[in-house]
């Protein structure tokens, strides 16, 4: 009975403890300004002080944050999206504007975090991608290179997840495929976005046909505007048998 009582006490204080920890993260990562818009939440902090470097470079930081604040309904959980953006920016190699120095699926730190808890990481990164889609669809067509770079990193990590788990299907795979489809259609043409779209295609090519069809039907059912864009898009086409046909990328 004593053990049960102690467990109850710890559980009853957890929401307050989690909220306090999240406030501390905000103080460390954004000590002078808050997050007033969705654009702020996908924009990485490009310069870091000593405390921020220590916090972000710990190998378990992001895995722990993604697992603890994995529900967007938690108050201020959106803070983790900005933390994700900053982490992706600094663990990745410098992203030149022409995109020529980037190698797909190559960053070791990102892949290590993904391997620690693949599903949790993929949920968090999909949430970040969805927030990016929201920003772009709201009219922010010309995103700065730093934001495009972290979107690429998030897409690359999720595509790696699809390459290893895509054959298994499931709701997470379907949600991710739908997000990939939306992002593909919303991204403007450019050196960095072209590479990002290539990675999206690479990930989608590993997904089962029935899962992909479900994801695309979900996508088409959400917004008629996206349906029109999809019909004109070159990244996939419907055959006469209503099967999705992907064309291999040429490198």
N, C-alpha and C positions, 0 to 999 in steps of 0.2 A: 504494500500500500504506500509505503514511503517513496518507493521508486516512481510509482504512478503519480504521486503528488508532485514530486520534483519535476517530472517530465511535463506535467500540466503547467507548472509555474514557468518553465522555460518557454513553452509554446505560447503562453499568454503574453509574454513580453516580446516575442519575435517581431510582430509588425512594427512596434516602436523602435526596436533595435535596428531593423532593416532600414527604416526611414532615417534614422540617425546616421547610419553608415553611408547612405546615399547622399545625405546633406554634406558629409565630410568629403565625399568624392567631388561634389560640385565645388566646394571651397578649394580643393586642391587643383582641380582641372580648370576652373573658370572663376578665379578669386575676385575679380572686379566687375565682371559683366555676366548676366544670365543668358538664358536662351529664349529669345522673344519670338522667333519664327522657326518654321520647319527648315528653312535654309540654314539657319544657325546650327541645327542639329545634324546636318550632313556635311558641314564645313569643318575640316580638321584644324586643330591648333598647330600651326606650322613651326612655332618656336616653343621650346619647353624649358622650364626652370628645373632646378635640381630635384625638387620634390616630385614633379611630374615625370621626370625621367626614371626615378627610382620606382615609382608606382607602375608605370607602363612597361618597364623592362622586366619585371618579375614574370617568370614563365607561366604562373598560374593566374595572373590578374584577370585576363579576359575570360578565361574558362569559368572562373569563379563568379564573375559578374554576370555572364550570360546565364549561368545556372540559377543564381539567386534571384535575379530580376528578369525572369523569363516571361512574365505576364504583362502586356502593355497596359492593363487596367490598374496596375500598381501606381500609386501617386509618384510622379516624377521619374517613372521608369524610362521615359524618353531620354533622360540624361545618358543612359547607356548607349544610345545611338550615337551621340556625339563622341563619347569615349571610344566607341568602335571606330568611328571615322578617324580620330586622332591616332589611335593605335595602328590602323591599317596604313596611314600615311607614313608613320615613322618606322614600321618594321619592313616596309617595302623598299625596294631600291628607288633612287630618285627617278621620277617619271618625267622624262623630257617631253616637251610639247609635241615633238614630231612622232613620239611613240616608238621610235626605232630601237630603243635600248631595252624594251620590255620583252621578256620571254614568258609565255603563258605557263601557268601552273608551277612557277619556279620558286616561290618564296618559302624558305624553310620554316620560319617562325609562324607564318600563317597556317601552314600545313600541320605543324606540330600542335597548334591550338585546335585545329579541326579534328585531328586524330584523338585528342584527349576525350572529347565527347561530341562525336560527329553530329548527332541529331540536334543537340542543344545549340551547338555553334551554327548549324544551318538555319535553325529557327531564328536566331538573333540576326544573322546576316540577311535572311529573307525579309525580316522586318525593316532592316536598314535599306534594302533595295526598294521595298514598297514605299518607304518615306521619300526616297529619292524620286521615284515615279510621281509621287504626289507633288513634289516641288516642281518637277519639269512640266507636268500637265497643268499646273497653275499659272504657267507663263514664263518660268525661269528657263528659257531656251539656251542661253549662253552661260553655261556653268564654268567657273574658273578651273584651270588645269588641276589644282589640288583636289577639287571635288570629283572631277572626272577620274583622277587617279585612284581615289579610294573606292569609287563605284566599280572600277575595273578589278581592284583587289577583292572586293566582296563577291563579284561575279565569278572571278577565277576560283575562289575557294568553294563556292557553291557548285560550280561546274565540276570540280574535282569530286565533290560528294555524289553528283549524278553519275560520274564515270564509274564509281565504285558501288553505288547503291541503286542506280536507276532501274536495273532489271527487277528489283524487288517491288517496285510500285509503292502504294500507300498514299495517305493524305498529304504528308509533307512533300513528297515528290511531286504530287499533282499541284500543290500550292506553289512550289518553287517554279515549276514549268510555266504556270500561268503568269507568275511575276516576271520570268524571263521574257515571255512573249510581250507583255506590256512594255517592259523596258526597251526591248528591241525596237518596238514601233515608235517609242517616244524619243529615243536618242537621235540627235541631229548628226549629220555626216561630219567626220573629222578624223584626224589621224588616231587619236586615242579611242574615240567611240567605234571606229572601224575594227580595231583590235578587240574591243569589248564585245562587239557583235559576233566576231569570229569565235570567241570563247563561249558565248551563249549557244551558238550553233553546235559547237563541239560537245557541250554538255547535253543538249537536247538529243543529239544523235545516239546517246547511250540509253535513252528512256524507252520503255516498252511502248508499242504502238497504241495499245488500249489506254494506257495512262496518259500518253500525249494527247490522244483524241479527247479524253475527258477534260484535260487541262485547257485545250483550245476551245472546247464547247463552253466551258466555264468563262473563258475570256470573251468569247463572242457574245455570250448571254449578258455580260455585265454592261457593255457600252456599245451602242450602235455605231458610234464614231470609230471605235477600234475595229469593228467589223469591216467598215469600209476601207480602213487603212490596211487591214490584214489581207483583204481581197486583192489589193494593189501591190502588196509587199512581195519582194523577191526572195524572202528567206524561206518560204515554204509554199507549196501548192497542193491542191487537192486533185488526186487522179480521178478518173471516171468511176473507179470503185470506191471513192471516198476514203482512200488511204492516204496518209501523209507521206510525201516523198521528199527526202532530204538529199541534196546534192553534195557530194564530197567536196571539202575545201581543197583548193590547190595552193600549195605553199612553194 
